[in-house]
Amino acid sequence: MRGDNSTFGVTLQEDLSTDFVNMLTKQGTQRLWENYLRENGKAWLNTKSGSMSPMIPAGARILVKSCHFEQVRLFDLIVFRSKAKFIVHRVLKKRKEYLLQGGDKFSIPTLIHKKCILGRVEIIETPNYIINLKKKKSFFINIIISVFYILAHKMPKYQYWILKINSKLIRLTI
């Protein structure tokens, strides 16, 4: 009897533990990363989505510098908190307390509140290239790329050619 109870207890505990630990691990890791960013001013983050491709492909590492809403500029690549995840997108418009942001891979732009902003992307690192957005050349090419993406959203007929031009521009930042 004792063996049955302990087996049942371990199985139940393992099932509950796995779900609970998975939930805590994700939330805990995010909190730890946010705290680290606040305390140190900068932190590396691995991307999972391709919403900013081709500039930031899935699996890229980005260096994020902590910043406040007032420091965010038009076309900056920002990291913000949305529900239970971090998102990296481009700033398309800046309002009094909100930013209009969107991914480069033709996501629908949405508003985010200034309290959700965690930081601005400074460096993009992939196996093929490193882009340092602190350098003037990369910064200006990022602005040009932003303009082309906005045009691609507005003129779907020319998306293919606009994206081809953007791919060439990204290589100039390397």
SVG drawing of the C-alpha trace seen along z (x, -y; Angstrom):
<svg xmlns="http://www.w3.org/2000/svg" viewBox="-3 -64 33 66">
<polyline fill="none" stroke="black" stroke-width="0.4" points="0.0,0.0 2.8,-2.4 4.5,-1.8 1.2,-2.6 0.8,-5.9 4.3,-7.0 4.1,-6.0 0.8,-7.9 2.3,-10.9 5.4,-11.0 3.4,-10.7 0.9,-13.4 3.7,-15.6 5.7,-15.1 2.7,-16.1 1.9,-19.1 5.6,-20.0 6.2,-19.9 3.3,-22.2 4.0,-24.5 7.8,-24.6 7.3,-25.3 5.0,-28.2 7.2,-29.6 10.3,-29.1 9.0,-31.2 7.6,-33.9 10.6,-33.8 13.1,-33.9 11.3,-36.9 11.3,-38.7 15.0,-37.9 15.8,-39.2 13.8,-42.4 15.5,-43.0 18.9,-42.3 18.2,-44.9 17.1,-47.5 20.0,-47.0 22.7,-46.7 21.3,-48.9 21.9,-46.3 21.0,-42.6 21.2,-40.1 18.0,-38.4 17.4,-35.6 14.6,-36.0 12.2,-33.3 9.9,-34.8 10.7,-35.9 8.4,-39.0 11.4,-41.3 12.9,-39.2 15.1,-39.6 16.8,-42.2 16.3,-40.2 15.7,-36.6 14.4,-34.0 17.2,-32.7 19.2,-36.0 20.7,-37.5 20.0,-41.1 21.6,-43.5 18.9,-45.6 19.6,-48.9 17.2,-49.9 15.3,-53.2 12.3,-55.2 9.5,-56.3 11.0,-59.7 14.2,-58.3 12.4,-56.2 12.7,-57.6 10.8,-57.0 12.0,-53.8 13.8,-52.5 13.7,-48.7 12.3,-48.3 11.6,-45.4 8.3,-45.6 6.2,-43.4 3.0,-42.0 1.0,-39.6 3.5,-36.9 6.2,-37.5 8.7,-40.0 8.3,-41.4 10.8,-43.1 9.2,-45.5 9.8,-48.8 8.4,-52.1 6.2,-53.5 4.6,-56.5 5.0,-58.1 2.0,-59.6 1.7,-61.2 1.6,-57.9 1.5,-55.3 3.7,-54.0 2.4,-52.5 4.7,-49.5 4.8,-46.7 7.0,-43.9 8.8,-44.2 7.3,-40.9 4.0,-42.6 2.3,-42.3 -0.6,-44.7 0.7,-47.7 -0.8,-48.1 -0.5,-50.6 1.4,-49.9 1.4,-51.9 4.6,-53.6 4.8,-51.4 5.3,-48.3 8.6,-49.5 11.7,-47.7 14.4,-48.9 15.9,-49.7 17.9,-47.2 21.6,-48.2 23.2,-45.2 21.8,-42.3 23.9,-39.2 23.2,-36.2 25.5,-33.4 26.0,-35.4 26.3,-39.0 26.5,-41.5 24.7,-44.9 25.6,-47.6 22.8,-50.2 24.9,-52.6 27.1,-53.2 25.9,-56.1 26.0,-54.1 23.8,-51.3 21.5,-53.8 20.8,-55.7 20.4,-52.5 17.9,-51.3 15.9,-54.4 16.0,-53.8 15.0,-50.2 12.1,-51.5 10.9,-53.8 11.0,-50.9 9.0,-48.6 6.4,-51.3 6.2,-51.7 5.9,-47.9 2.9,-48.0 1.3,-50.8 2.1,-49.4 1.6,-45.6 2.0,-45.6 5.7,-46.4 6.4,-44.4 8.7,-41.9 11.0,-44.6 11.0,-46.7 12.0,-43.6 14.7,-42.8 16.1,-46.3 15.9,-46.0 17.9,-42.7 20.7,-44.6 20.5,-47.5 20.8,-45.1 24.1,-43.8 25.4,-47.4 25.0,-47.6 27.3,-44.6"/>
</svg>
